[in-house]
Amino acid sequence: MKRMPFERPTEHYDERIFPIDEQICELLKQRKEISSNNPGYPKFEYIEKWANSFDLYDDYLKSVFHVLRNEEHYKPVVEPLGFRKHVPILKSKEHEEFFYTVTSMRQYINASVITFNIDWDVMSDHSLQSNKTRHFDLYLGDIYYCRMDSGGGSSGHFSFNYVVSPALPDDISGMDFVFRESNTPLKDKSTGNEIIFHMG
């Protein structure tokens, strides 16, 4: 999804705390390296202990650690620029009651946009459950950053667009497009369901 630009909330800054803020940034770097940028979330009993020890509010610390869960959520967003061409893909796969399709790829100078559709029979017994929004992350290998940019749907159909940077090659033969399902958009509750399309 597109991120709104962040605006400085106040002009005030107490310069006496500059060295402390710099230390906080250094500790954040250490935290990221030790956890491989996947720190998870502290147990509530830890947060309660720290709140008591350092005279801080529980909910304040809970909010801080929520923001610190994964730096990837704040990675600079690449907006596709300089449209070049459409590349048809038209790969489909059926899994349980769902029909999944990667329809096409739009090629830009700095990125690619992949369109992914999910269809199902609205008359089936599973239709009520199927109508829940489903969250899929696209994985194309470590060199590509993929984010779901837009999506929506209606009864029996969802469609999602993923921005991939850097741009994929026009010839994607041999690549695997892996769509990993999670219960939330934050990737931290995986269903274990993967839809894999091999580009022959």
Protein Blocks (a to p, Z undefined) as FASTA:
>chain_A
ZZdddddfbfbdcfklmmmmmmmmmmmmmmmmmnoopnbjadfklmmmmmmmnopafklm
mmmmmmmmpmklmgccdddehifbdcdfkpaddehjbccddfbdcddfkbccdddddddd
fkbmklmmmmpccdddddebjkbccddfbdcddehiacddddddddddfblghiacdddd
dfbfnopacghiacddddZZ
